[in-house]
């Protein structure tokens, strides 16, 4: 907003052109941070993961509406009010965005004293290690799709002049078809992302891109070419939105901003590369070979990416004792995606009678679910006194969450009174489970407030 006012002032006073260029360049660079920030804020705004996909779809729809309507509105304002007024209005719009952004919830930081997301878990595998391959798969598909999208934007000129012989007017129509297709893809993806299985819509979007590219090789009239461009653009938007939705499901909140930033950086660089290479390769190879090759590469990248994503996008089958966790009352209301992510990371642990599971005062590092056996919860009341028994737990009960949620050492000792079996969830994974919109953290704390009140009575 400040830079827009600076530019408005420079324009109004006939300031140096170099300063205007520097200010505009700086403003464009700073604007690049907005996308990752908005993308990372979405999980804290929506109520659960089921709304992340539609939220991304709505964001993409607005982007495409702005892509089509923005230049028209800007041109009208420029003609009616002049350059200085347009920059001043732009500054006001950016200021309005600041007002909208201010009340957004901050990123949920890791609880003080809990494990950092990059710290190795008990099995030697950190959270970042588990997500590296799926994220790289998303990046692969995004890179190829963005190169294709960038090339399509420039190839409108090649198709209009060389393939159709229609000239400059056809270029505008084909470019409008790209925008319209993107808008339809963004709206349609709002339904597709509600599916639990995201592999089929991802493949569907990639298939639409391929069909659009191949359709251009047969297009000999403007209408057919426009339809092919629209189909390819719609498929590209579906792929983009599915990829971002998958990113939100796979990546922990603590590193989500960086992951979104990575994906958007790949998008920008690949789009620019496609815009540069499109006409060059069309001249060297010919338009038809380029379109067919692009379709083949897009299909191959999608197949490889989906294969690497594997369990990250396929509903998993769990052992009965693990699957039963999803039915526990404490997890009622959590979205299937959030529960499934937690179930994948549960680690079974057999314990013997008399074994201490957690010790009061130790650092909080795990959350536990009782599968079998009995466990006693006790707390020290002072030197020379026996520990006070707070309660006993059995199958279906949970413990270990207070230290993780509050970021404090263990508040009680838990000991197995019989042989038993537990399911353990590492601290960072538990914090993801109780992340924004889950409502689980408040239910767990309410439960313990009630338990504490009963003990005091």
N, C-alpha and C positions, 0 to 999 in steps of 0.2 A: 504494500500500500504506500509506504514511504517513497519507494523508488518510482512508483507511478506518479506521485505528486512532484517528485524531482523532474521527471521527464516532462510533465505538464508545464512546470515552470520554465524549463529550458526551451520548450516549444513556444510558449507565450512570449518569451523575451528574446527569441531568435538566438538562443545559446549555441555554443559550438557543437557541430554535428558529431564530433568524436565523443564528447561527453554523453550525448544522447545514446550513441551506440553502446558505450560502456555501461550506462545505466540499464539499457534494455537487455544487454547480454547478462549482466549480473542478476536482473530480475528473473530471466529465464532459467538461470542456473539454480537460484533459490527455490523457484517453483518446483524443481525436480524433487525436492524433499517432501512435498505435500502428499504425493501419491503413496509412498511407503508409510507415512504417518497415518493417513486415513485408513489404509489397508490394515495396519496393525491395530488401529482403534476399534475396528468392527467387532471383534470378539467381546470387547467390554461394553459395547452398546446393545447388541442383540441379547435376547433372553437365553438362547441356547444355540447349539451348533446347527439345528435345523433351520435357523434363520440366517446363518452366515451366507449360504448359497444365494437365496433371494436378495439379501443385502448387496452382495457382489453384483448380482444381475441388475438391480436397480441403479447401482453406481455406474455400471457399463452403459445402461440405457441412457442415463443423463449425459454421459460422455459423448455418446453418439448423437443425441439431440443437439448438444452444444456444437459438435463437429459440423452438423448440417446448418443449424440456425445461427450459430455465433457469427460467422462472417457476414451473413445477411443483416443481422441486427447491427453489427459494427459499421457496416457500410451505410445503413440508413442514418445512424446517429452521426456518423462522420459528415454525411451530406447535409444534415439538418443543423448540427451544432458546431461542427468544426473539430480540428485535431485536439486542441487543448482541452475542450470539454469532454471529449471521449476518454482521454487519459485521466481526467479528474473523476469521471464516473467509474472507470476501472479501479481507481484507488479506493473509492467508496465501497465497491463490491468486495475488494480484498479486505477492507476493514470489517465489513459485515461478516465475512468468513471467520475472521478472528473472534468476533463476538460469539459465533456459533461454536467454534472450537473450544473456547474457554471452559464451558461447563462439562466437557467430555471427561469421563473417568480416566484417571492416570493409569499407566501400566501397572499391573499388579506385581510388585517386587517380590522377590523370594523372601520368605519369612526370615527374620534375623535368626541366625544360628542354624538354619537348615542347610542342606547340602546345596552347593551351586550346581547348575544344570550340566556343567562340563566335568564335574567331579566323577571319578569312576564309581560305579555301583559295586555291590559285593561280588558280582560275577566278572568284574573287570571291564565291563562295557558301559560307557557313559551314555547319557541321553543323546548327545550330539553324534556319537558313533552309530547309534541305531537309526538316526534319521538321515545320515549322509547319503546312502544309496538312493532312497526315495526322492530326496530333494534334487540330487543330480539327474534323476530320471525326469523330474518335472522341468528342470532347466533344459535338458536335451530337447524335449518336445516344444517348450516355449521358444527356444532358439530357432528351431527349424520353422515353426509356425510364424514367427515374427519376420524371418527372412522372406518367407513367401508373401506375407502381408505387405512388407515394404516393397517387394518387387511388383506386386499387383497394383499398388498405387501409382507407380511410374509406368507400368505397362499399359495403363489406360490410353496413354498417348500413342504407344506403338500400335496397339490394336486399332485405335480410331483412325490413324493415318495410314498405316501399312496394310493391316489385315482387312479393314473395312473400306478404306478410302473415303471416309466421311468428313475428315477434317476436324477443326477445333471445336465445333458445336457438339460433335459426338463425344469428345473428350470430357466435356462437362457432364453429359448424360451418364457416361460410364462411371465417372467419379461419384456422381449422385447415387448410382446403383450400389457402389461400395458402401456409402453411408447408410442407405436404406437397408441393405442386407445386414450390416452391423447392428442396426437398431432391432431388426427382427430377430437376429441371433441372440441379442442381449435379453429381449423379452421372453423368447422361447426357453432360454436357459434357466429362467426363473422357475420353471416347472421341472426341468431335468435335474437340477441340483438338489431337489427334495428327495431324490432317490437315495436309498441306503447304499446301493452299489453305483459307484461313479464311473467304473470302467466302461459300461455300455454307452453312456452319453459322451464320454471322452472319445471313444472310437467313432461314434456317430458324427461328432463335430469334425474329426479328422477326415472321415469319409466324405463329408460335404465339401471340405476344402479340395480334396482330390477330384471329386466329381465336377466341381466348378472349374478347376484347372483343365481337366480333360474336355469339358464342355466348350471351353474357349478354342480348342483346336478344331472344333466343328462349326464354330459360330461364323456365319457369313453375312448376317444381317445385324443391325444395331440392337433389335429386340432380344435376339438370342444371346448376343454378347453381354447385354445388360443383365439378363437373367443369370448367366454363368458367373459374372462378377458378384452379383448379389448372393448367390449360393455359396461361393467361396468365402465371401466376407462374413456371412452368417455363421458358417462353420468355424471360421477363425475366432469369432467372438465367443462361440460356445466353448471351444478349446481353451481360450484364455480364462473364462470364468470358472470352468471345471478345475483348471490347474490352480487358480488362486484358492478355490474352495478346498481342494485337496491339501494345499499348503497349510491352511488354517487347521485342518484336521490332524496333520502329521506333525507339525513343528510346535514345540512347547512355547508358551506365551513369552518366556524369558528371552527367547532369541527370535521371536516372530518378526519384529521390526527389521532385523538384519536379513531375515529370509525373504521378506516381501521386497526389501530394497534390492537384494540380489536378483530376484526375478524381474523386477522392473528395470534394473540396469541391463540385464540380458535382453529384455524386450527392446529397450531403446537402441542398444548397440546393434542387435540383430536386424531391427527394422531399418536402421540407417544403412547397414551393410547390404540388405536386400534392395533398398532404393538405389544404391550405387551399382550393384552387380546386375540388376534386372535388365536395364537397357544394354549394358555391355555384353552380357551373355546372349541376349536376343540378337545382337548384331553378329557375334562370333559364331553362335550355334544355329541360329534361326529361332523363330518364335515357337513353333510347334515342338521341336526337341526340348527347348527350355521348359515349356509347360508340362510335357510328359515327364521329364526328369524331375521337376519339382514335385509332381504328384507321387512319383515313386519314392523320393526321399522323405516326403511327409508321411507316407504310409509306413515306411521302414522305421522312422523315428518313433512313430506311435506304437508300433508292435514292440520294439525294443523297450521303450519307456514303460508300457503297460506290464511287460514281463518283469522288468526290474522293480517296479512298484509292488507287484505281487501282493503279499499279505496286507500291505498298507491300504489297498483299495478293494480287497475281497473280504466278504464276511467270513469270519473265522469259525472253526469248529473247536470247541473246548472240551476238556475233560469234565465229567458231570459235576465234580466238586467245585471246579472253577466257574462253570456255567451257572451254578446255583447262586453265586454271588450276586448276579444281576437281579435275582428275585428278592433279595433282602430288603426289608422295609426302608432301611436307612438310605438306600440308593433309589428309592421311588422318585420318579419325576425327571431323572437324568436322561439325556438323549441317548439313543442307542449308540451313536458314534462315540460319545464320551465314555460310556460304559465299556464298549468293545476295546477301546484303546487301553483302558486300565486292565481289562482281563488279560490282554496280551502280555502284560508286564508283571503279572502276579508270579511270585516264586514260592512253591510249596516248601514247608519246613516241618519235619517231624521232631517232636520234643519228648523228653522223658520226664516222669514225675519228679518234682523237686527242682527242675531246671529253671533258672531265672531268665526270663525273656528280655525284660527291660529293667534297669536299675535306676531308682530315683536319683536325680542329679546328673546322670549321664547325658551326653548330647542327644537330641532327637534326630533320628535318621531314617526311621521306617514306620509304616502303618501296618497293622496286623488285623486279620480276620480269622476268627476261630472256626475251624472246620469240624474238629472233634476234640473231646477232652474237656477238663474243667480247669479254670485258672483263677487264682486269687489276686486281687488288687489291694495292696497295702501301702501305708504311708507312715514315715517316721514321725513320732510326736515328741521326741526329745531324748537326751542321754539317759540311760538307765531304764528306759521303758521299752516294752515290746512294740513293734510296729502295729498300727491300728488297721484292722481289716475294713476296707471300704466296701467292697462288694465281691461277688463271685461271678464268673462269666462262663458261658457254655457256647455250643454251636450257634452261629449266627451273630454273636456279639463281635464288637470291634474295639480296638484300643491302640494307643500310640499316636493319636491325632492331635492331642492338646499341645504338645511341645512343638509339633510341626506348624500348627496354625498360629500359635502365639510367638513362635521363635524363641522359646525358652527351653532350658534343660527338662529332662523327664520329671514330671510332678509326682509320680508314684512308682512303686515296684510291682511288676507282674510276674507271678511264679506259677508254674504248672503244678497242680495238685494231683493230676493223673497223667498218664501218657496221653499225648494228643497230637494234633496236626493243625498247622497254621498256614495261611497264605499271606505272604509279605509283599508290600508295595514300597519301593524305594521313595525317599522323601520328595525328590523333584517330580516323580510320577504322581504321587499323591497330591501335590500342590497343583498339578495340571488337572487332576480330577475335580478338585474343589475350586477351579478357576472361575472367572467372571461368568455370571449367569447360571451357575449350577444350582445354587441354593443349598448345597450340601454342607458347606462350612457352618452356616447358621444353624442347620438342623443338628449337626454334631455338637456344637456348643450349647444349644438349647437342651439337648439330652443330658449333657454333663451338669448343666446348672440344676436340672431337675433331680439328678442323682445326688448332687451335693446337698440340696435342700432336704432330701429324704434322710440323708445321713445325719444332718444337724438336728433333725427332729428326733 
